[in-house]
């Protein structure tokens, strides 16, 4: 087996159109043993701490809101942005006090992180966690006027400082005499989980030793006080961010740095990175295990630092160079398996940042692994051979990393068809490939959980006398769907498993596609192929590995994309009327998919699509939209 250590740009481009999970930002030489992190799930996990590591800064969040949020939510957060009219549902009016007072910062952070495609809100994974907290903080100021904030500050000084302290840190002169400590309004874990409405209730009714102010203060005064308490949890505490009718002008609000940084101020050009390690399944984390932070510049490693993981699941690296062009990544081990973080690209103003490493418990049970789709492209080479490209979408939907059984080296083995030669496997940063023990194929050492499938791409040749041959492709896992693509004219393909699903033209050649579904683990994909394509082959010359990978992979993946299109179309045509069968091409855009969803919604409302078909079709479009959004955010 030969592994290609230079990823072909063409293959990356074409593969990206299939899955939307390839990011060119990932093209960095990894540290030893590094594995790319598992993509984040679309819903928060119980192990994910939904509170900021440092006080969020709404002043910094304002620019992010203007770029990312205002087009839909409007400059003042009233849901009246220029793009709002194009959506079928009203946009959330973040600046409406009635809405904002009911939300916790953690809930809005989860929405910014994960999106809500049901309401056409995309996830913003391109933003770091601190940036997402900053924009949430700014959004929370949109429902508060400068006058209300000033009133709340005055009321706080008159009624609250004796216990809660001047800055809300629970250190007022009477705090020591209380039987229980007063609330700390700068405690991010506490403040991120409480809504303004909940604080209003406590102010009105009292709690424990805290007296009730329901009769002493008017309703408007209690809401003003609540708004000021929220402001105390921000880095810009005490500074008005949003004025009456919308955000304050930049001239009125200086870009202040955090008044209460989590670490000591860094020298100019340096900063801090907080590396956290989480187990999404709720299992243990490797406390005390070394965590290594690597820095890269111009694709080369420039330095690294190592420190043990603390009991709180964090390692804080300080005094780090923070110049534009540096890229940071962290790695550790858990259960003798390497795990890596996402990549951090240093910007001009980066001073504090966070990286997260996900770790998983292990299992030897392969039942949680599945091949979602197996694509097979066949072309005819010289020297009496068939040239084959395989692209498998391998998924681990469980909560454990699948590892080899005791005494073995591979978790999954992909055997080659009888007579196969010239095996070439496309290298991967997410999967580690090894030769099969008997030399007839290759395998994967481990497969981590992931909401997105891994791409396993390989190529080989088969002997062919130009007349007829039987092809048997072993499939080691349950395979939900298989797609075979071959030249149509002059070539015949027969199988008791495959059915014809249409044709497609590419650069003057017509290709036929065949599909099969629900192939069980250990069952072979079998068919007989005969004949020769009219006009000969175009893509491949010779049986050498270089020709196979460079020529066949490029055009094979292009045709695999075509096969996916035809397969999806055939499924939809079988379920829907003719007017719903037209799909966007594979170069579809976000707008294309949104338009398709809107059109589908209209047809359903008009009673032209059965509910079961509508929900299935809408789910497919949403999944494609999610993939495209994930690809845009990561690129």
VOGU-3710 file (C-alpha; in Angstrom, 3 decimals, decimal comma):
1> xxxxxxxxxx> 0,000/0,000/0,000  1,226/3,467/-0,827  0,006/6,505/1,157  0,165/9,858/-0,637  1,599/12,398/1,790  0,759/15,449/-0,345  -2,982/16,092/-0,549  -3,983/16,956/-4,078  -5,719/20,323/-4,248  -8,136/19,051/-6,854
11> xxxxxxxxxx> -9,178/16,144/-4,670  -9,705/18,485/-1,737  -11,892/20,749/-3,824  -14,017/17,954/-5,174  -14,263/16,073/-1,914  -15,323/19,254/-0,176  -18,356/19,479/-2,444  -19,472/16,099/-1,159  -19,255/16,552/2,574  -18,679/20,215/3,386
21> xxxxxxxxxx> -16,349/19,156/6,179  -12,945/19,966/4,663  -11,261/23,186/5,723  -8,176/24,550/4,006  -7,290/26,052/7,361  -6,485/22,500/8,441  -3,591/22,253/5,977  -0,845/22,560/8,588  1,838/20,037/9,379  0,575/18,372/12,581
31> xxxxxxxxxx> 2,616/17,561/15,683  3,634/13,938/16,269  0,638/11,729/16,986  -1,799/14,592/16,382  -5,299/13,806/15,148  -7,721/16,414/13,916  -10,464/17,116/16,468  -13,883/15,596/16,198  -16,299/18,144/14,664  -18,557/19,702/17,267
41> xxxxxxxxxx> -22,081/18,308/17,542  -24,939/20,611/16,671  -26,298/20,560/20,211  -24,381/21,360/23,380  -23,293/18,429/25,515  -23,712/18,106/29,234  -19,964/18,231/29,692  -19,604/21,569/27,919  -19,297/24,456/30,424  -21,723/27,124/29,245
51> xxxxxxxxxx> -20,050/30,077/30,880  -17,167/32,295/29,736  -13,636/31,826/31,068  -13,274/35,606/31,393  -15,733/38,468/31,593  -17,296/39,044/28,148  -16,854/42,467/26,622  -19,903/43,936/24,844  -17,755/46,717/23,409  -15,831/44,100/21,429
61> xxxxxxxxxx> -19,031/42,265/20,614  -20,544/45,326/18,943  -18,453/45,015/15,767  -19,185/41,288/15,566  -22,909/41,957/15,912  -22,796/44,559/13,153  -21,152/42,097/10,770  -22,784/38,802/11,681  -26,145/39,613/13,266  -27,441/43,017/12,164
71> xxxxxxxxxx> -28,319/41,913/8,584  -31,195/39,879/10,058  -31,696/41,155/13,607  -31,212/44,841/12,723  -28,784/47,394/14,102  -30,839/47,844/17,263  -31,795/44,171/17,529  -35,481/44,645/16,745  -35,584/41,920/14,050  -35,803/44,444/11,218
81> xxxxxxxxxx> -32,497/43,931/9,415  -32,341/44,202/5,616  -32,361/40,404/5,198  -35,247/39,801/7,602  -37,909/40,404/4,965  -36,550/37,513/2,883  -37,168/34,943/5,632  -40,477/33,095/6,100  -40,475/33,558/9,874  -40,044/36,641/12,045
91> xxxxxxxxxx> -36,496/37,278/13,245  -36,028/37,307/17,003  -36,181/40,857/18,375  -33,188/40,658/20,673  -33,594/44,309/21,594  -37,126/43,776/22,886  -36,948/43,800/26,720  -39,811/41,319/26,983  -37,752/38,762/25,064  -34,299/39,569/26,389
101> xxxxxxxxxx> -35,341/39,474/30,051  -36,451/35,846/29,760  -33,171/34,553/28,281  -30,005/33,453/30,015  -26,647/34,293/28,430  -25,915/30,549/28,213  -29,035/30,003/26,094  -28,056/32,735/23,646  -24,475/31,461/23,554  -25,746/27,992/22,608
111> xxxxxxxxxx> -27,879/29,530/19,866  -24,939/31,498/18,440  -22,751/28,386/18,606  -25,181/25,847/17,149  -27,671/27,888/15,161  -31,305/26,959/14,577  -31,929/25,914/10,991  -35,647/25,565/11,704  -35,654/29,362/11,888  -32,888/29,874/9,311
121> xxxxxxxxxx> -30,281/30,887/11,881  -26,826/29,524/10,988  -24,178/28,513/13,540  -21,204/30,861/13,867  -18,349/28,412/14,339  -15,913/30,839/12,761  -16,095/32,851/15,986  -14,013/31,789/18,952  -15,797/31,091/22,237  -14,730/34,469/23,715
131> xxxxxxxxxx> -16,027/36,240/20,606  -19,374/34,463/20,884  -19,666/35,492/24,542  -18,771/39,067/23,570  -21,515/39,245/20,944  -24,026/37,711/23,382  -23,062/40,348/25,937  -23,591/43,089/23,379  -26,958/41,625/22,321  -28,074/41,734/25,964
141> xxxxxxxxxx> -27,332/45,471/26,124  -29,658/46,235/23,190  -32,721/46,058/25,415  -31,281/48,508/27,963  -31,073/52,279/27,578  -28,284/54,451/28,958  -30,774/56,239/31,240  -32,045/52,926/32,627  -28,485/51,775/33,274  -27,625/55,018/35,071
151> xxxxxxxxxx> -30,735/54,671/37,207  -29,801/51,084/38,042  -26,283/52,106/39,060  -27,697/54,722/41,461  -30,156/52,236/42,957  -27,416/49,636/43,379  -25,203/52,110/45,256  -28,100/53,015/47,583  -29,454/49,523/48,279  -26,948/46,781/47,429
161> xxxxxxxxxx> -23,303/47,703/47,979  -23,295/47,048/51,736  -23,639/43,323/51,073  -22,707/42,751/47,428  -19,837/45,246/47,307  -19,170/48,231/45,103  -18,336/46,098/42,047  -20,704/43,214/42,738  -18,019/40,865/44,061  -19,878/39,958/47,256
171> xxxxxxxxxx> -17,384/41,807/49,459  -19,515/44,582/50,962  -18,895/45,701/54,570  -21,848/43,609/55,841  -21,023/40,485/53,828  -18,868/38,928/56,558  -21,701/39,106/59,089  -24,152/37,163/56,917  -24,750/33,454/57,504  -24,480/32,789/53,756
181> xxxxxxxxxx> -22,361/34,625/51,218  -24,212/37,150/49,054  -24,448/36,626/45,301  -21,365/37,549/43,298  -22,424/39,331/40,124  -18,984/38,937/38,546  -19,198/35,136/38,880  -19,530/34,032/35,249  -20,754/30,530/36,092  -23,609/32,056/38,102
191> xxxxxxxxxx> -24,470/35,006/35,875  -24,481/33,009/32,618  -27,204/30,719/33,981  -29,626/33,306/35,366  -32,035/35,463/33,400  -32,998/39,054/34,106  -36,510/37,862/34,940  -35,126/35,540/37,619  -33,032/38,347/39,139  -36,095/40,609/39,055
201> xxxxxxxxxx> -38,050/38,006/41,050  -35,345/37,767/43,700  -35,150/41,568/43,972  -38,925/41,772/44,298  -39,521/38,900/46,725  -36,180/38,590/48,497  -34,255/35,395/49,151  -32,840/34,139/52,457  -31,260/37,064/54,282  -31,809/39,361/51,306
211> xxxxxxxxxx> -34,845/41,602/51,874  -37,639/42,084/49,353  -37,723/45,373/47,432  -41,106/44,824/45,762  -42,780/47,575/47,763  -39,760/49,833/48,196  -38,911/50,096/44,479  -41,223/50,549/41,516  -41,343/47,935/38,761  -39,313/50,186/36,444
221> xxxxxxxxxx> -36,705/50,720/39,152  -36,387/46,981/39,758  -35,853/46,367/36,054  -33,243/49,139/35,967  -31,451/47,544/38,908  -31,585/44,160/37,167  -30,020/45,682/34,046  -27,158/47,104/36,085  -26,521/43,742/37,790  -26,081/42,177/34,346
231> xxxxxxxxxx> -23,677/44,954/33,405  -21,501/44,086/36,416  -20,743/40,697/34,838  -19,268/42,360/31,747  -15,681/43,487/31,247  -16,979/46,977/30,453  -18,876/47,187/33,748  -20,276/50,634/34,400  -19,865/51,848/30,810  -23,026/52,384/28,737
241> xxxxxxxxxx> -22,904/50,301/25,583  -26,379/50,716/24,142  -28,197/54,056/24,245  -31,887/54,785/23,775  -32,930/53,485/20,384  -29,831/51,455/19,690  -26,096/51,012/20,268  -24,095/53,968/21,472  -21,849/55,774/19,019  -18,232/54,703/19,105
251> xxxxxxxxxx> -17,236/58,216/20,159  -19,303/57,857/23,326  -17,951/54,477/24,405  -14,173/54,009/24,550  -12,866/50,560/23,644  -11,938/49,725/27,214  -10,025/46,630/28,151  -11,405/44,244/30,754  -11,298/45,724/34,237  -11,065/42,324/35,875
261> xxxxxxxxxx> -8,852/40,083/33,703  -8,598/36,442/34,666  -4,810/36,582/34,484  -2,213/39,263/34,993  -1,795/41,743/32,178  0,428/40,369/29,435  3,375/42,271/27,974  2,782/43,831/24,577  2,655/41,168/21,863  1,949/38,304/24,265
271> xxxxxxxxxx> -1,180/36,613/25,502  -2,866/33,656/27,157  -4,475/30,489/25,832  -6,825/28,446/28,012  -6,829/24,796/26,878  -9,741/22,745/28,179  -10,241/18,988/27,922  -13,787/17,611/27,911  -15,366/14,201/27,566  -18,654/14,763/25,698
281> xxxxxxxxxx> -20,065/11,470/26,956  -19,651/12,626/30,556  -16,792/10,236/31,329  -13,459/10,905/32,952  -10,834/13,334/31,713  -7,062/12,720/31,957  -6,285/14,880/35,003  -2,509/15,188/35,383  -1,867/14,085/31,791  0,490/16,305/29,796
291> xxxxxxxxxx> -1,175/18,775/27,437  1,118/20,163/24,753  0,520/23,455/22,989  2,191/23,787/19,572  2,809/27,017/17,657  3,244/27,119/13,873  4,329/29,843/11,513  4,605/29,558/7,746  3,626/25,883/8,011  6,550/25,103/10,334
301> xxxxxxxxxx> 6,523/24,392/14,064  8,284/27,222/15,923  7,893/26,097/19,533  5,829/24,046/21,986  4,972/24,088/25,688  3,749/21,256/27,907  1,876/21,347/31,222  -0,270/18,852/33,178  -4,049/19,021/33,000  -5,606/20,468/36,142
311> xxxxxxxxxx> -8,451/18,919/38,096  -10,811/21,521/36,621  -10,017/20,261/33,117  -7,997/23,331/32,144  -4,401/24,276/31,400  -3,609/27,974/31,048  -0,549/28,879/28,989  0,680/32,434/29,569  3,262/34,802/28,065  2,681/33,356/24,605
321> xxxxxxxxxx> 3,705/35,300/21,499  0,582/36,681/19,835  1,589/37,998/16,435  -0,517/37,691/13,338  0,318/34,602/11,323  0,868/32,265/14,263  -1,317/29,190/14,532  -1,804/27,318/17,815  -3,045/23,779/18,348  -3,102/21,614/21,475
331> xxxxxxxxxx> -2,960/17,853/21,949  -3,067/15,277/24,719  -3,597/11,560/25,237  -6,433/9,663/26,874  -6,641/5,908/27,038  -3,394/5,751/25,012  -5,148/7,579/22,183  -4,004/10,992/20,861  -6,564/13,788/20,669  -6,190/17,285/19,250
341> xxxxxxxxxx> -7,912/20,645/19,523  -9,226/22,941/16,871  -6,792/25,431/15,328  -6,366/28,971/16,642  -5,295/31,579/14,095  -3,800/34,599/15,842  -5,163/37,973/14,733  -3,734/41,451/15,287  -5,722/41,964/18,487  -5,602/38,454/19,969
351> xxxxxxxxxx> -4,639/38,525/23,656  -6,782/35,799/25,205  -8,090/32,697/23,503  -9,370/29,228/24,264  -8,844/25,793/22,706  -10,833/22,673/23,472  -9,790/19,032/23,194  -12,482/16,368/23,152  -11,543/12,930/24,491  -13,550/9,720/24,436
361> xxxxxxxxxx> -13,629/6,390/26,190  -12,816/3,395/23,973  -14,588/0,247/22,821  -13,802/-2,677/20,523  -17,468/-2,967/19,501  -17,697/-2,038/15,813  -21,496/-2,022/15,766  -21,552/1,775/16,187  -19,634/2,153/12,912  -21,461/2,370/9,600
371> xxxxxxxxxx> -20,644/3,213/5,991  -23,249/5,819/5,124  -22,415/5,692/1,413  -19,942/3,695/-0,639  -19,109/5,366/-3,970  -17,349/3,353/-6,667  -16,173/4,853/-9,957  -14,993/2,536/-12,737  -12,984/3,496/-15,790  -11,055/1,479/-18,328
381> xxxxxxxxxx> -7,281/1,834/-18,477  -4,652/0,503/-20,784  -2,903/-2,842/-20,296  -6,206/-4,730/-19,899  -7,297/-3,260/-16,596  -10,199/-1,651/-14,843  -9,304/1,445/-12,832  -11,384/1,962/-9,682  -11,762/4,826/-7,208  -13,605/4,219/-3,928
391> xxxxxxxxxx> -14,908/6,929/-1,621  -16,510/5,686/1,577  -18,306/7,927/4,055  -17,475/6,246/7,354  -19,478/7,315/10,405  -19,137/6,686/14,128  -22,385/7,881/15,694  -21,627/6,470/19,135  -19,974/8,053/22,157  -16,790/5,942/22,199
401> xxxxxxxxxx> -13,677/5,665/20,069  -13,589/2,288/18,329  -10,192/0,618/18,743  -8,756/-2,775/17,717  -9,516/-5,886/19,744  -6,767/-7,174/22,021  -3,774/-8,445/20,074  -4,776/-6,698/16,853  -3,657/-3,437/15,267  -6,693/-2,385/13,248
411> xxxxxxxxxx> -10,231/-1,457/14,228  -11,545/-1,832/10,658  -9,964/-3,706/7,727  -10,828/-2,964/4,095  -9,997/-5,996/1,989  -9,359/-5,703/-1,729  -11,332/-7,555/-4,410  -9,732/-10,728/-5,740  -6,992/-9,871/-8,216  -6,748/-6,201/-7,193
421> xxxxxxxxxx> -3,364/-4,505/-7,509  -1,798/-1,039/-7,389  -3,606/-0,105/-4,179  -3,193/3,568/-3,284  -4,811/5,174/-0,226  -5,328/8,909/0,128  -3,711/10,070/3,361  -5,902/11,612/6,069  -5,300/13,906/9,046  -8,291/12,376/10,836
431> xxxxxxxxxx> -7,690/8,672/10,299  -4,506/6,618/10,601  -4,144/3,931/7,933  -2,027/0,770/8,112  -1,437/-2,236/5,866  -3,759/-5,160/6,421  -2,031/-8,071/8,189  -2,270/-10,326/5,121  -1,189/-7,554/2,772  -4,497/-7,672/0,900
441> xxxxxxxxxx> -5,814/-4,225/1,706  -5,521/-1,684/4,482  -7,134/-0,782/7,767  -7,876/2,029/10,194  -6,296/2,035/13,628  -9,165/3,819/15,410  -12,345/5,725/14,647  -13,479/8,526/16,957  -17,114/9,660/17,328  -18,130/12,404/14,943
451> xxxxxxxxxx> -21,408/13,965/13,796  -19,914/14,175/10,297  -18,660/11,122/8,395  -14,989/10,551/7,634  -13,904/10,250/4,004  -11,961/7,104/3,151  -10,592/7,409/-0,400  -8,577/4,742/-2,149  -7,948/3,427/-5,645  -6,861/0,173/-7,243
461> xxxxxxxxxx> -6,868/-1,657/-10,556  -8,432/-4,981/-11,584  -7,437/-7,280/-14,456  -9,831/-7,148/-17,414  -9,674/-8,953/-20,753  -11,946/-6,473/-22,486  -14,848/-8,891/-22,597  -16,346/-9,750/-19,217  -15,375/-10,038/-15,542  -17,015/-10,525/-12,175
471> xxxxxxxxxx> -16,271/-7,859/-9,551  -16,604/-8,548/-5,826  -16,006/-5,665/-3,393  -15,898/-6,655/0,312  -17,676/-4,264/2,686  -16,612/-4,713/6,335  -19,451/-2,670/7,878  -23,162/-2,155/7,413  -23,499/0,036/4,318  -26,609/2,174/3,987
481> xxxxxxxxxx> -26,164/2,923/0,296  -23,757/2,073/-2,516  -23,342/3,999/-5,767  -21,480/2,554/-8,765  -20,599/4,797/-11,718  -19,294/3,526/-15,056  -19,211/4,692/-18,699  -22,563/3,974/-20,323  -21,916/3,518/-24,028  -20,429/0,149/-24,863
491> xxxxxxxxxx> -20,362/-1,041/-21,236  -22,877/-3,353/-19,557  -23,244/-3,883/-15,830  -25,433/-6,596/-14,318  -26,137/-7,280/-10,658  -28,827/-8,735/-8,435  -28,053/-5,957/-5,901  -27,744/-2,833/-8,059  -30,490/-0,996/-9,896  -30,073/1,683/-12,539
501> xxxxxxxxxx> -30,559/5,238/-11,275  -29,920/7,367/-14,352  -27,144/8,805/-16,459  -25,034/11,947/-16,458  -22,847/13,641/-19,054  -19,412/14,957/-18,169  -17,110/16,509/-20,775  -18,781/14,630/-23,625  -18,933/11,189/-21,955  -22,143/9,674/-20,620
511> xxxxxxxxxx> -21,893/7,805/-17,337  -24,440/5,422/-15,891  -25,114/5,169/-12,165  -26,343/2,158/-10,224  -27,410/2,047/-6,597  -27,953/-0,481/-3,839  -29,135/-0,061/-0,265  -28,722/-1,726/3,130  -25,797/-4,042/2,483  -25,025/-5,940/5,674
521> xxxxxxxxxx> -21,622/-6,110/7,336  -19,453/-8,786/5,752  -21,612/-8,952/2,630  -19,926/-8,265/-0,722  -21,020/-5,811/-3,376  -21,170/-7,984/-6,504  -21,687/-7,267/-10,186  -20,566/-8,352/-13,645  -19,154/-5,834/-16,096  -18,609/-6,432/-19,794
531> xxxxxxxxxx> -17,722/-4,537/-22,940  -15,537/-1,523/-23,555  -16,453/2,163/-23,666  -16,851/3,569/-27,125  -14,059/5,975/-27,973  -11,762/4,515/-25,304  -10,870/5,992/-21,945  -10,199/9,647/-21,328  -9,068/9,965/-17,755  -6,403/7,361/-17,188
541> xxxxxxxxxx> -3,371/6,272/-19,130  -1,568/3,193/-17,862  -1,802/1,368/-14,592  0,826/3,282/-12,623  -0,143/4,558/-9,216  0,638/8,170/-10,092  -1,755/8,082/-13,053  -4,297/6,277/-10,968  -4,307/8,778/-8,134  -3,750/12,016/-10,042
551> xxxxxxxxxx> -5,941/11,299/-13,064  -8,627/8,935/-11,910  -9,161/10,407/-8,458  -9,858/13,894/-9,793  -12,411/12,836/-12,360  -13,656/9,942/-10,269  -14,571/12,231/-7,394  -16,253/14,631/-9,796  -18,398/11,775/-11,057  -19,021/10,531/-7,542
561> xxxxxxxxxx> -20,531/13,946/-6,849  -22,715/13,342/-9,901  -23,675/9,948/-8,516  -24,728/11,471/-5,216  -26,888/13,925/-7,132  -28,561/11,189/-9,171  -29,041/8,942/-6,157  -30,709/11,698/-4,175  -32,831/12,681/-7,156  -34,015/9,124/-7,709
571> xxxxxxxxxx> -35,109/8,882/-4,069  -37,030/12,128/-4,267  -38,653/11,319/-7,608  -39,911/8,065/-6,119  -41,627/9,955/-3,290  -42,756/13,264/-4,777  -44,661/14,570/-7,725  -42,727/15,779/-10,758  -42,813/19,434/-9,744  -40,723/18,690/-6,620
581> xxxxxxxxxx> -38,012/16,624/-8,336  -35,776/19,449/-9,534  -32,766/19,803/-7,265  -29,994/22,389/-7,250  -26,752/21,274/-8,879  -23,798/20,354/-6,699  -22,440/23,898/-7,018  -25,485/25,044/-5,069  -25,200/28,003/-2,721  -26,713/28,754/0,667
591> xxxxxxxxxx> -29,288/30,925/-1,084  -30,177/28,037/-3,425  -30,877/25,752/-0,480  -32,851/28,385/1,418  -34,923/29,008/-1,719  -35,499/25,271/-2,097  -36,681/25,006/1,518  -39,005/27,983/1,061  -40,435/26,498/-2,135  -40,943/23,158/-0,423
601> xxxxxxxxxx> -42,718/24,846/2,496  -45,062/26,617/0,081  -45,886/23,398/-1,767  -46,624/21,642/1,512  -48,867/24,466/2,689  -50,756/24,210/-0,622  -51,317/20,502/-0,017  -49,262/19,391/-3,016  -46,787/17,214/-1,058  -47,629/14,434/1,426
611> xxxxxxxxxx> -46,451/15,168/4,962  -44,069/12,191/5,174  -42,364/13,119/1,898  -42,253/16,783/2,897  -40,545/16,097/6,208  -38,027/13,706/4,664  -37,207/16,108/1,828  -36,928/19,077/4,201  -34,593/17,079/6,428  -32,332/16,352/3,449
621> xxxxxxxxxx> -32,192/20,010/2,477  -31,487/21,068/6,065  -28,669/18,535/6,307  -27,103/19,868/3,108  -27,501/23,431/4,338  -25,869/22,506/7,652  -22,945/20,896/5,820  -22,482/23,966/3,646  -22,630/26,322/6,630  -20,133/24,175/8,526
631> xxxxx> -17,824/24,229/5,526  -18,087/28,026/5,167  -17,399/28,619/8,876  -14,365/26,300/8,970  -12,789/27,431/5,687
//
